[in-house]
């Protein structure tokens, strides 16, 4: 049997669950088991648990068939625990390094206490860490073990279950279980503390308590479920009634009850406005029914509030809180004035347009900071024209890029009156990046964030860990992300990343990437047309080279000797190069351009057409690899600076260990792969298949249709994802030529 059993209830935490599990599995103490309870989570949390369990036999997963709530999910895990001690960890929190060793050592040093209490710290999205304000109560002074009567001030710790290790035989003997409902920690915590005879403390932060910016916390939820607190304290006092030997705790627990009720009443954002009086009257009834004889109210303002509860003086309480609300209104009006002054900088015209009604049939598109008509927004635009032709589709484009707009596309130039009017009045705004800070999200507007690639490199809040890669204002970033209503995802991997690094209250649509639809649906003529547009002859081999941007380089310099590439691979090979801009250090570059051996496609608007034309992709850390994999064609990872890139920017997985195909770390190695054909072997095909199943999960050719039907047409029943093994994709150039010749 393990020394420690960690019970981890899991519900809608896919963005945080891997970090939680990794924090446990990475402990230097290995004498533990994890009982992970999937509380019928509707997201990918259950699949994440199963994947971890395959890799580590210390993880035991329980999949509940219905959602039962946090307390009963913990009970399910508790029933399966076999360790000497049981710990509870919420699945969005993490253990600090060395926590389990410290807990184990302290248990042994104090002679196996029934409860060990340890410290925690609150962690925030912006990197702040706030210590427990009552950490002083955990100072290891006096006897190693003691009863609560010797240190009753421990009741003033936050009433939580996950800052303690419980000896399992003690839990069994006392019959402790978690009740349903909100505030389920209160009866467990109080009843266990007053029942034990041997408590020990550990003055060390063992848990990092995540303060989620959005969701995941009942304390930030306006709901009548906060009335559950009355049932929880009924359980506490029922326990006291059943244990006469614990009568001495009625006074202290009565005080904890009243303080808890007052906290719920005083904190904004918990009780619905029309439920506050009812809550107060119920709290008052509990007060009068449970007040111990001879109870002395605390002094000062707190004692005054106790008195109002005792008298059931709701009107007086409302008046007492009015001053607080007034101060809050003053602060709010100050913020409002500040926001208005900022909007004033946008110009009177935009403000006037914001006062006009929304146009329910107007859609404003933008891509890559309004540089082009492309990517996922362009694919959604095309599908919208097919399924909802009554809608007016407008693109925001910068003036210096206007000449690149395809014919027939309605354009508003960024900064013009038409642009500000469209921003103010369009019902729908679709972008693959964020709109500017100055854009106001109106009530009723719908913002669709399509993203523009599956992330290998760290994104959003994860970039805080790699400060050399960015000077981003993360608070401003999240304010922009707060405008999102929908976030489009191409795979479960991306969903998990986006929900963690952009913790805002949007809805994720796992539809696949709309721009990749053509990689599934294109036919032989489409492939041949894409090649002809680039001047590629039938039978010629074309490699598409797409290196990504590097923060530590001032511009795009291909880490490839283009002249050597041409010499060694011969006249039948063409290199399509796509970068931020193109230049080479070889004296043969200009001649190679003229002969068509090297084609600069950096300015090509539709990268999907480049994918269709190429026989294989050469890239490094670009998200192009995830899209190109839809075609099931060879992908070569040319990563000569992997150590530098992964250290400076950070990545979500090791590309050298989990590549989509062949890997080269030097130019000589790359040329050898290409010349010999070793980039396309059964081994590389197997790697690509694994990669495709993970990252091309939803790309079945119907992504744009799903987005349009869900967002613009309001349909809940969407075309199902075509099973992976039943999907087709566009033919290769060789297959396309053969099909056309047959026809």
HUGI-V614154 format. One record per residue. N is the residue number from 1. RES is the residue in three letters. OMEGA is omega in radians with two decimals (* if undefined). NEAR is the number of other C-alpha atoms within 10 Angstrom. D_CENTER is the distance of its C-alpha to the mean C-alpha in Angstrom with 2 decimals. Layout:
N RES OMEGA NEAR D_CENTER
N RES OMEGA NEAR D_CENTER
//
This chain:
1 UNK 3.12 11 35.51
2 UNK 3.07 14 32.69
3 UNK -3.03 16 33.03
4 UNK 2.99 26 29.61
5 UNK 3.10 27 27.57
6 UNK 3.12 25 23.95
7 UNK -3.06 28 22.86
8 UNK 3.06 28 19.10
9 UNK -2.98 25 18.39
10 UNK 3.06 27 15.20
11 UNK 3.07 25 13.90
12 UNK -3.14 20 10.63
13 UNK -3.03 22 8.56
14 UNK 3.13 27 7.42
15 UNK -3.06 23 4.20
16 UNK -3.02 20 7.13
17 UNK 3.13 26 10.12
18 UNK 3.13 18 11.09
19 UNK 3.10 16 11.41
20 UNK -3.11 20 13.42
21 UNK 3.13 23 15.60
22 UNK -3.14 13 16.18
23 UNK 3.09 18 17.37
24 UNK -3.06 23 19.89
25 UNK 3.13 19 21.02
26 UNK 3.14 13 21.54
27 UNK 3.09 17 24.04
28 UNK 2.97 13 27.62
29 UNK -3.07 18 28.91
30 UNK -3.05 15 28.68
31 UNK -3.11 16 30.73
32 UNK 2.97 23 28.06
33 UNK 3.08 24 26.53
34 UNK 3.01 28 23.16
35 UNK -3.09 25 23.47
36 UNK -3.05 27 20.08
37 UNK 3.06 28 20.40
38 UNK -3.08 26 18.31
39 UNK -3.14 25 19.13
40 UNK -3.09 20 19.17
41 UNK -3.09 20 15.40
42 UNK -3.14 13 14.92
43 UNK -3.09 16 11.68
44 UNK -3.08 18 11.74
45 UNK -3.13 24 12.04
46 UNK 3.13 25 15.79
47 UNK 3.10 14 15.84
48 UNK 3.12 16 13.83
49 UNK -3.12 23 16.49
50 UNK 3.14 18 19.25
51 UNK 3.11 11 18.34
52 UNK -3.11 18 18.41
53 UNK 3.09 16 21.60
54 UNK -3.05 11 23.25
55 UNK -3.07 9 22.95
56 UNK -3.04 13 24.05
57 UNK 3.02 10 26.71
58 UNK -3.13 18 26.02
59 UNK 3.09 20 23.11
60 UNK -3.03 20 24.44
61 UNK 3.02 18 22.30
62 UNK 3.08 21 23.50
63 UNK 3.10 18 22.29
64 UNK -3.08 15 23.56
65 UNK 3.04 10 24.93
66 UNK 3.14 10 24.08
67 UNK -3.06 15 21.72
68 UNK -3.14 15 23.84
69 UNK -3.00 18 21.74
70 UNK -3.06 23 20.89
71 UNK -3.09 19 24.57
72 UNK 3.01 20 25.90
73 UNK 3.06 26 23.04
74 UNK 3.11 25 24.08
75 UNK 3.14 18 27.65
76 UNK 3.10 22 26.97
77 UNK -3.13 24 25.64
78 UNK -3.14 24 28.52
79 UNK -3.08 12 31.03
80 UNK -3.08 14 29.98
81 UNK 3.14 23 29.90
82 UNK -3.07 18 32.80
83 UNK 3.07 20 32.35
84 UNK 3.14 18 34.80
85 UNK 3.12 27 32.11
86 UNK 3.02 26 29.04
87 UNK 3.09 22 25.90
88 UNK 3.12 22 22.97
89 UNK 3.07 25 19.43
90 UNK -2.92 22 16.54
91 UNK 2.96 24 13.62
92 UNK 3.08 25 11.14
93 UNK -3.12 23 14.04
94 UNK 3.00 23 15.68
95 UNK 3.03 23 19.31
96 UNK 3.13 18 20.94
97 UNK 3.11 16 22.88
98 UNK -3.06 16 26.17
99 UNK -3.06 20 25.45
100 UNK 3.07 20 26.89
101 UNK -3.14 16 29.94
102 UNK 3.12 19 30.61
103 UNK 3.13 22 30.35
104 UNK -3.10 18 32.60
105 UNK -3.14 13 35.08
106 UNK 3.08 20 35.36
107 UNK -3.12 22 35.96
108 UNK -3.10 11 38.71
109 UNK -3.10 12 40.19
110 UNK 3.02 16 40.55
111 UNK 3.05 12 42.12
112 UNK 3.10 19 39.41
113 UNK 3.12 24 38.74
114 UNK 3.08 23 37.57
115 UNK 2.99 25 34.58
116 UNK 3.13 24 33.01
117 UNK 3.14 21 31.00
118 UNK -3.00 24 28.76
119 UNK 3.12 23 26.85
120 UNK 3.04 22 23.23
121 UNK 3.09 19 21.49
122 UNK 3.09 15 18.79
123 UNK -3.04 19 15.99
124 UNK -3.07 15 14.25
125 UNK -3.09 19 11.44
126 UNK 3.09 12 14.42
127 UNK 3.13 10 15.82
128 UNK 3.06 9 18.44
129 UNK -3.12 15 19.80
130 UNK -3.10 13 22.20
131 UNK 3.02 15 24.72
132 UNK -3.07 15 25.95
133 UNK 3.12 11 28.73
134 UNK 3.13 13 30.98
135 UNK 3.13 16 30.66
136 UNK -3.13 10 34.41
137 UNK -3.08 17 34.99
138 UNK 3.08 17 33.90
139 UNK -3.05 12 36.56
140 UNK -3.13 13 38.39
141 UNK -3.12 8 41.86
142 UNK -3.10 7 44.66
143 UNK 3.12 10 44.85
144 UNK 3.10 17 42.16
145 UNK -3.05 20 41.86
146 UNK 3.05 16 42.83
147 UNK 3.13 15 42.63
148 UNK 3.14 18 40.77
149 UNK 3.14 13 44.21
150 UNK 3.12 11 44.56
151 UNK -3.06 11 41.28
152 UNK -3.13 13 40.49
153 UNK 3.08 12 38.32
154 UNK 3.06 17 35.48
155 UNK -3.13 17 35.02
156 UNK 3.00 11 33.66
157 UNK 3.07 16 30.52
158 UNK -3.05 14 27.36
159 UNK -3.10 18 27.94
160 UNK -3.10 15 25.19
161 UNK -2.95 20 25.59
162 UNK 3.02 24 23.16
163 UNK -3.09 21 25.32
164 UNK 2.94 23 28.20
165 UNK -3.07 25 29.60
166 UNK 3.04 23 32.03
167 UNK -2.97 21 34.94
168 UNK 3.13 20 34.64
169 UNK 3.05 14 38.36
170 UNK 3.12 18 38.16
171 UNK 3.14 18 35.43
172 UNK -3.10 12 37.61
173 UNK -3.11 8 40.74
174 UNK 3.11 12 39.47
175 UNK -3.11 9 37.82
176 UNK 2.99 15 34.59
177 UNK 3.13 18 31.87
178 UNK 3.09 19 28.94
179 UNK 3.04 21 29.73
180 UNK 3.00 16 27.60
181 UNK 3.06 19 26.11
182 UNK 3.05 20 24.53
183 UNK -3.11 24 25.73
184 UNK 3.13 24 26.53
185 UNK -3.02 19 26.56
186 UNK -3.12 24 29.68
187 UNK 3.12 25 32.31
188 UNK -3.05 21 31.11
189 UNK -3.08 20 31.00
190 UNK -3.08 20 34.29
191 UNK 3.11 20 36.20
192 UNK -3.10 20 35.32
193 UNK -3.11 20 36.22
194 UNK -3.09 18 39.53
195 UNK -3.05 16 40.45
196 UNK 3.07 17 40.09
197 UNK -3.05 15 42.96
198 UNK 3.10 18 41.26
199 UNK 2.98 22 38.18
200 UNK 3.14 25 37.07
201 UNK 3.10 25 34.61
202 UNK -3.10 21 32.58
203 UNK -3.12 17 32.12
204 UNK 3.08 18 28.99
205 UNK -3.13 20 25.26
206 UNK -3.11 24 23.86
207 UNK 2.98 23 20.56
208 UNK -3.02 21 17.81
209 UNK -3.04 23 16.88
210 UNK 3.05 20 13.40
211 UNK -3.05 16 13.86
212 UNK -3.11 17 10.73
213 UNK 3.14 16 11.05
214 UNK 3.00 13 10.48
215 UNK 3.03 14 11.48
216 UNK -3.08 15 12.19
217 UNK -3.11 11 15.50
218 UNK -3.10 14 18.79
219 UNK 3.11 17 20.37
220 UNK -3.07 15 18.55
221 UNK 3.06 16 19.50
222 UNK -3.03 14 22.80
223 UNK 3.00 15 24.51
224 UNK 3.12 14 27.83
225 UNK 3.07 14 26.14
226 UNK 3.04 21 26.91
227 UNK 3.10 20 30.45
228 UNK -3.10 15 29.51
229 UNK 3.13 21 30.40
230 UNK 3.10 18 34.06
231 UNK -3.10 16 33.92
232 UNK 3.12 22 32.31
233 UNK 2.98 23 35.13
234 UNK 3.12 15 37.65
235 UNK 3.12 17 36.57
236 UNK -3.08 21 37.02
237 UNK 2.99 19 40.53
238 UNK 3.12 12 41.42
239 UNK 3.09 15 40.73
240 UNK 3.12 19 43.05
241 UNK -3.10 13 45.66
242 UNK -3.11 10 45.62
243 UNK -3.09 11 46.07
244 UNK -3.11 9 49.03
245 UNK -3.11 10 48.83
246 UNK -3.07 14 45.63
247 UNK -3.11 12 47.28
248 UNK -3.07 12 47.06
249 UNK -3.13 17 43.32
250 UNK -3.13 17 43.82
251 UNK 3.12 17 44.15
252 UNK -3.12 15 41.09
253 UNK 3.02 20 38.89
254 UNK 3.11 20 40.39
255 UNK 3.11 19 39.36
256 UNK 3.12 18 35.75
257 UNK -3.09 23 35.74
258 UNK 3.11 19 37.13
259 UNK -3.13 15 34.78
260 UNK 3.11 16 31.81
261 UNK -3.13 23 33.24
262 UNK 3.12 17 33.90
263 UNK 3.13 12 30.39
264 UNK 3.12 19 29.01
265 UNK -3.01 20 31.73
266 UNK -3.06 15 31.22
267 UNK 3.07 11 27.48
268 UNK 3.05 15 26.37
269 UNK 3.08 15 23.61
270 UNK -3.08 20 24.64
271 UNK 2.97 22 27.75
272 UNK -3.06 13 28.53
273 UNK -3.08 11 31.48
274 UNK -3.14 9 33.86
275 UNK -3.02 12 33.19
276 UNK -3.13 17 33.90
277 UNK 3.13 16 37.66
278 UNK 3.13 12 37.39
279 UNK -3.13 20 35.09
280 UNK -3.11 21 37.55
281 UNK 3.10 17 40.53
282 UNK 3.10 15 38.99
283 UNK 3.12 24 38.12
284 UNK 3.13 22 41.70
285 UNK 3.09 15 43.12
286 UNK 3.14 20 41.29
287 UNK -3.06 22 42.56
288 UNK -3.11 13 46.15
289 UNK -2.98 10 46.02
290 UNK -3.10 14 44.67
291 UNK -3.11 16 46.05
292 UNK 3.08 14 48.10
293 UNK 3.11 7 51.72
294 UNK -3.12 7 52.33
295 UNK 3.12 11 48.70
296 UNK -3.14 11 48.51
297 UNK 3.05 13 45.87
298 UNK -3.12 13 44.06
299 UNK 3.03 10 45.50
300 UNK -3.09 8 44.39
301 UNK 3.13 10 41.98
302 UNK 3.12 12 40.16
303 UNK 3.09 13 43.47
304 UNK 3.12 15 44.19
305 UNK 3.04 21 41.07
306 UNK -3.12 20 42.24
307 UNK 3.11 17 45.53
308 UNK 3.07 16 44.03
309 UNK -3.12 25 42.32
310 UNK -3.13 18 45.61
311 UNK -3.06 15 47.47
312 UNK -3.04 19 44.82
313 UNK -3.08 15 45.02
314 UNK -3.12 18 42.02
315 UNK 3.10 10 43.61
316 UNK 3.11 14 44.21
317 UNK 3.12 19 40.62
318 UNK 3.13 13 39.45
319 UNK -3.13 11 41.84
320 UNK -3.13 14 40.69
321 UNK -3.07 12 37.09
322 UNK -3.13 12 38.23
323 UNK 3.11 11 38.63
324 UNK -3.14 11 35.07
325 UNK 3.11 14 33.88
326 UNK 3.12 11 36.24
327 UNK 3.12 11 34.74
328 UNK 3.14 12 31.26
329 UNK 3.11 12 32.68
330 UNK 3.13 11 34.27
331 UNK -3.14 12 31.05
332 UNK -3.13 12 29.33
333 UNK 3.08 12 32.27
334 UNK 3.11 12 32.15
335 UNK 3.14 12 28.55
336 UNK 3.12 12 29.56
337 UNK 3.12 12 32.54
338 UNK 3.13 12 30.49
339 UNK 3.12 11 28.13
340 UNK 3.13 13 31.28
341 UNK 3.08 11 32.80
342 UNK 3.14 12 29.83
343 UNK 3.13 16 30.09
344 UNK 3.12 14 33.78
345 UNK 3.14 11 33.18
346 UNK -3.14 15 31.89
347 UNK -3.12 11 35.36
348 UNK -3.08 11 37.29
349 UNK 3.14 12 36.88
350 UNK 3.12 23 33.10
351 UNK 3.12 18 33.60
352 UNK 3.13 11 36.31
353 UNK 3.12 17 34.18
354 UNK 3.14 19 31.45
355 UNK 3.13 11 34.17
356 UNK -3.13 11 35.00
357 UNK 3.01 12 33.63
358 UNK 3.04 20 30.69
359 UNK -3.04 16 31.82
360 UNK -3.11 15 30.22
361 UNK -3.14 16 31.23
362 UNK 3.12 19 30.02
363 UNK 3.08 24 26.99
364 UNK 3.14 25 26.20
365 UNK 2.99 28 24.56
366 UNK 3.10 26 23.61
367 UNK 3.07 25 22.38
368 UNK 3.10 18 22.02
369 UNK 3.06 16 23.08
370 UNK -3.14 22 25.85
371 UNK -3.03 19 27.51
372 UNK 3.00 24 28.06
373 UNK -2.95 26 27.94
374 UNK 2.98 23 25.65
375 UNK -3.08 25 22.44
376 UNK 3.10 27 20.43
377 UNK -3.14 29 21.93
378 UNK 3.12 23 25.37
379 UNK 3.08 20 24.85
380 UNK 3.09 24 23.72
381 UNK -3.11 25 26.75
382 UNK -3.14 16 29.07
383 UNK 3.09 21 27.94
384 UNK 3.10 23 28.18
385 UNK -3.13 14 31.72
386 UNK -3.02 12 32.53
387 UNK -3.11 14 31.13
388 UNK -3.05 16 31.55
389 UNK 3.14 12 34.32
390 UNK -3.11 11 35.14
391 UNK 3.10 15 32.10
392 UNK -3.05 17 32.75
393 UNK -3.05 20 30.39
394 UNK 3.13 20 30.44
395 UNK 3.00 27 28.92
396 UNK -3.10 28 28.41
397 UNK 3.08 27 29.92
398 UNK -3.07 19 31.16
399 UNK -3.09 14 34.94
400 UNK 3.09 10 35.23
401 UNK -3.04 13 33.40
402 UNK -3.09 17 35.27
403 UNK -3.12 11 37.61
404 UNK -3.10 14 34.82
405 UNK 3.11 17 34.06
406 UNK 3.12 11 35.37
407 UNK 3.09 7 38.34
408 UNK -3.14 6 37.84
409 UNK 3.09 12 34.50
410 UNK -3.01 14 34.74
411 UNK 2.89 19 33.57
412 UNK -3.09 22 33.20
413 UNK -3.10 18 33.46
414 UNK 3.14 18 30.90
415 UNK -3.13 13 32.67
416 UNK 3.10 13 35.33
417 UNK 3.12 14 36.28
418 UNK 3.11 15 35.15
419 UNK -3.12 19 31.69
420 UNK 3.10 22 31.33
421 UNK 3.14 18 32.82
422 UNK 3.11 26 30.37
423 UNK -3.08 27 27.37
424 UNK -2.92 25 28.89
425 UNK -3.13 24 30.05
426 UNK 3.07 25 27.86
427 UNK -3.05 22 26.18
428 UNK 3.03 23 23.51
429 UNK -3.05 26 21.89
430 UNK -3.08 25 20.23
431 UNK 3.04 25 18.92
432 UNK 2.94 24 17.11
433 UNK 3.12 18 16.55
434 UNK 2.95 22 16.74
435 UNK -3.06 22 20.05
436 UNK 3.13 9 22.01
437 UNK -3.05 10 21.68
438 UNK -3.11 12 24.96
439 UNK 3.13 16 23.77
440 UNK 3.06 17 23.96
441 UNK -3.11 17 21.76
442 UNK 3.02 17 24.51
443 UNK -3.13 8 24.50
444 UNK 3.07 12 24.59
445 UNK 3.13 21 23.03
446 UNK 3.11 20 20.22
447 UNK 3.12 27 17.91
448 UNK 3.08 26 16.45
449 UNK -3.07 25 14.04
450 UNK -3.00 28 14.94
451 UNK -3.13 23 13.60
452 UNK 3.03 21 16.32
453 UNK 2.99 19 15.35
454 UNK -3.02 23 13.36
455 UNK 2.83 19 12.33
456 UNK 3.13 20 14.65
457 UNK -3.11 18 14.73
458 UNK -3.08 20 12.14
459 UNK 3.00 18 10.49
460 UNK -3.07 17 9.55
461 UNK 3.12 21 9.55
462 UNK 3.12 20 10.15
463 UNK 3.08 21 13.38
464 UNK -3.13 19 14.68
465 UNK -3.09 13 15.71
466 UNK -3.01 15 17.84
467 UNK 3.14 12 19.78
468 UNK -3.07 13 22.41
469 UNK -3.04 18 20.20
470 UNK 2.97 12 19.59
471 UNK -3.04 9 21.14
472 UNK 2.98 13 18.33
473 UNK -3.00 9 18.40
474 UNK 3.08 16 14.83
475 UNK 3.07 12 15.94
476 UNK 3.11 11 17.31
477 UNK -3.09 15 14.26
478 UNK 3.05 17 12.26
479 UNK 3.07 13 15.48
480 UNK -3.13 21 15.49
481 UNK 3.09 22 12.01
482 UNK -3.13 17 13.30
483 UNK -3.07 22 15.72
484 UNK 2.94 24 13.55
485 UNK 3.14 18 14.58
486 UNK 3.05 19 13.27
487 UNK -3.09 21 10.80
488 UNK -3.11 25 12.64
489 UNK 3.14 29 11.48
490 UNK -3.07 27 14.11
491 UNK -3.14 21 12.96
492 UNK 3.10 21 10.87
493 UNK 3.14 18 10.02
494 UNK 3.14 20 8.54
495 UNK -3.12 21 6.70
496 UNK -3.14 22 4.95
497 UNK -3.08 22 4.70
498 UNK -3.07 23 4.19
499 UNK 3.12 19 1.87
500 UNK -3.01 21 2.15
501 UNK 3.04 18 4.97
502 UNK -3.01 24 5.81
503 UNK -3.12 20 5.85
504 UNK -2.95 21 8.63
505 UNK 3.08 16 10.59
506 UNK 3.05 19 10.65
507 UNK 3.10 13 11.37
508 UNK 3.05 17 9.97
509 UNK 3.13 20 13.19
510 UNK -3.03 21 13.47
511 UNK -2.86 27 16.78
512 UNK 3.12 28 17.11
513 UNK -3.12 31 17.85
514 UNK -3.09 29 20.94
515 UNK -3.13 24 22.56
516 UNK 3.14 28 22.81
517 UNK -3.07 23 24.89
518 UNK 3.12 22 28.03
519 UNK 3.08 27 27.49
520 UNK -2.96 18 28.05
521 UNK -3.08 15 30.65
522 UNK 3.11 17 32.78
523 UNK -3.09 18 36.28
524 UNK -3.13 19 38.91
525 UNK 3.10 15 40.20
526 UNK 3.13 20 36.80
527 UNK -3.13 25 36.47
528 UNK 3.13 22 40.05
529 UNK 3.13 15 39.62
530 UNK 3.12 19 36.63
531 UNK -3.14 22 38.78
532 UNK -3.14 13 41.83
533 UNK 3.13 11 40.06
534 UNK 3.12 17 39.39
535 UNK -3.13 11 42.94
536 UNK -3.12 21 42.14
537 UNK 3.05 13 45.16
538 UNK 3.10 13 45.21
539 UNK 3.12 11 44.90
540 UNK 3.12 16 43.53
541 UNK -3.13 19 40.57
542 UNK 3.03 24 37.66
543 UNK 3.07 24 34.83
544 UNK -3.11 22 31.93
545 UNK -3.07 23 30.90
546 UNK 3.04 24 27.53
547 UNK -3.12 24 26.65
548 UNK 3.09 17 23.65
549 UNK 3.07 16 23.89
550 UNK -3.08 16 24.32
551 UNK -3.08 13 23.72
552 UNK 3.04 12 26.76
553 UNK -3.09 8 29.09
554 UNK -3.12 8 30.58
555 UNK -3.12 13 30.79
556 UNK 3.03 17 30.76
557 UNK -3.09 17 33.35
558 UNK 3.11 19 33.25
559 UNK -3.02 14 33.63
560 UNK 3.05 18 36.13
561 UNK -3.00 13 39.91
562 UNK 3.10 20 40.32
563 UNK 3.11 19 44.07
564 UNK 3.11 15 43.87
565 UNK -3.10 21 41.36
566 UNK -3.11 20 43.88
567 UNK -3.00 11 46.86
568 UNK -3.10 13 45.51
569 UNK 2.98 16 43.92
570 UNK -2.99 12 46.87
571 UNK -3.10 13 47.63
572 UNK -3.12 12 45.89
573 UNK 3.09 20 42.37
574 UNK 3.11 24 40.49
575 UNK 3.03 24 37.43
576 UNK -3.05 23 35.10
577 UNK 3.13 19 33.38
578 UNK 3.13 23 30.38
579 UNK 3.13 19 29.22
580 UNK 2.88 13 28.95
581 UNK -2.95 14 32.75
582 UNK 2.90 16 35.33
583 UNK -3.11 13 38.12
584 UNK -3.12 16 39.71
585 UNK -3.14 12 42.02
586 UNK 3.11 13 44.30
587 UNK -3.10 10 47.72
588 UNK -2.99 14 47.36
589 UNK -3.12 18 44.27
590 UNK 3.13 14 46.25
591 UNK 3.13 12 48.47
592 UNK 3.09 18 45.57
593 UNK -3.07 13 44.08
594 UNK -3.13 10 47.43
595 UNK -3.13 12 47.83
596 UNK -3.13 18 44.39
597 UNK 3.04 22 43.38
598 UNK -3.12 23 40.45
599 UNK 3.10 21 38.74
600 UNK -3.12 18 36.47
601 UNK -3.10 21 33.81
602 UNK -3.11 15 31.60
603 UNK -3.12 14 32.46
604 UNK -3.01 15 32.03
605 UNK -3.02 17 29.92
606 UNK -3.10 15 28.81
607 UNK 3.13 20 27.27
608 UNK 3.13 20 27.35
609 UNK 3.07 20 31.16
610 UNK 3.10 24 31.14
611 UNK -3.11 25 29.21
612 UNK -3.04 27 31.84
613 UNK -2.98 26 34.65
614 UNK 3.06 26 33.70
615 UNK -3.14 19 34.89
616 UNK 3.14 25 32.26
617 UNK 2.97 24 29.43
618 UNK 3.14 26 29.60
619 UNK 3.11 21 26.49
620 UNK -3.06 25 24.77
621 UNK -3.10 22 21.09
622 UNK 3.07 19 20.76
623 UNK 3.09 18 18.31
624 UNK -3.10 22 21.70
625 UNK -3.10 27 21.92
626 UNK 3.13 22 19.23
627 UNK -3.09 24 21.09
628 UNK 3.14 24 24.52
629 UNK 3.10 24 23.88
630 UNK -3.10 27 24.15
631 UNK -3.10 23 27.85
632 UNK 3.05 20 28.40
633 UNK -3.06 19 30.44
634 UNK 3.07 23 30.72
635 UNK 3.12 30 28.16
636 UNK 3.10 25 29.36
637 UNK 3.10 24 27.14
638 UNK -2.95 24 29.28
639 UNK -3.11 22 27.70
640 UNK -3.09 17 30.53
641 UNK -3.09 12 28.36
642 UNK -3.10 16 25.51
643 UNK -3.13 10 26.13
644 UNK -3.07 12 26.04
645 UNK -3.10 18 23.08
646 UNK 3.13 19 20.79
647 UNK -3.08 12 22.05
648 UNK -3.06 20 21.78
649 UNK -3.09 22 18.54
650 UNK -3.14 20 16.73
651 UNK -3.09 18 15.49
652 UNK 3.00 14 13.11
653 UNK -3.09 14 16.26
654 UNK -3.08 12 19.99
655 UNK 3.11 17 21.45
656 UNK -3.12 15 24.89
657 UNK -3.09 8 24.13
658 UNK -3.08 13 22.10
659 UNK 3.07 19 23.65
660 UNK -3.12 25 24.19
661 UNK -3.13 26 27.92
662 UNK -3.14 24 30.47
663 UNK 3.05 25 29.70
664 UNK 3.13 20 32.03
665 UNK 3.05 15 31.91
666 UNK 3.13 15 35.23
667 UNK 3.11 17 36.94
668 UNK 3.13 12 39.79
669 UNK 3.12 12 37.54
670 UNK -3.12 23 35.82
671 UNK 3.10 17 39.23
672 UNK 3.10 16 40.53
673 UNK -3.07 17 37.72
674 UNK -3.09 19 38.33
675 UNK -3.07 13 42.12
676 UNK -3.05 10 42.35
677 UNK -3.10 10 39.87
678 UNK 3.07 14 38.03
679 UNK -3.10 23 34.71
680 UNK -3.09 18 35.23
681 UNK 3.06 13 36.21
682 UNK -3.14 11 35.46
683 UNK 3.13 13 33.27
684 UNK 3.09 20 31.16
685 UNK 3.10 19 31.04
686 UNK 3.08 13 29.70
687 UNK -3.11 17 26.94
688 UNK 3.13 23 26.09
689 UNK 3.09 17 26.09
690 UNK -3.14 16 23.58
691 UNK -3.11 20 21.35
692 UNK -3.12 22 21.85
693 UNK 3.13 15 21.09
694 UNK -2.96 14 17.68
695 UNK 3.09 22 16.67
696 UNK -2.96 25 19.01
697 UNK -3.05 22 17.95
698 UNK -3.07 23 18.22
699 UNK -3.10 30 20.53
700 UNK 3.12 27 23.75
701 UNK -3.09 26 25.34
702 UNK -3.07 24 24.35
703 UNK -3.11 28 20.97
704 UNK 3.12 25 22.63
705 UNK 3.13 21 24.63
706 UNK -3.13 26 21.73
707 UNK -3.10 27 20.11
708 UNK -3.10 21 23.54
709 UNK -3.10 19 24.50
710 UNK -3.00 16 21.39
711 UNK -2.99 17 20.93
712 UNK -3.13 19 24.52
713 UNK 3.05 13 26.63
714 UNK -3.12 10 24.70
715 UNK 3.12 12 25.14
716 UNK -3.14 10 23.16
717 UNK -3.04 9 24.77
718 UNK 3.08 14 23.59
719 UNK -3.10 12 25.12
720 UNK 3.09 11 23.85
721 UNK 3.10 18 22.34
722 UNK 3.12 15 25.42
723 UNK -2.99 10 25.53
724 UNK -3.05 14 24.92
725 UNK 3.11 7 28.53
726 UNK -3.08 7 30.01
727 UNK 3.00 12 28.56
728 UNK 3.03 17 30.64
729 UNK -3.12 18 29.96
730 UNK 3.14 21 32.17
731 UNK 3.04 25 35.21
732 UNK 3.09 21 35.66
733 UNK 3.13 25 38.23
734 UNK 3.11 16 40.88
735 UNK 3.14 13 40.20
736 UNK 3.12 19 40.26
737 UNK 3.14 18 43.62
738 UNK -3.14 13 45.04
739 UNK -3.13 14 43.98
740 UNK 3.14 12 45.53
741 UNK 3.10 8 48.71
742 UNK -3.11 7 49.06
743 UNK * 6 48.79
//
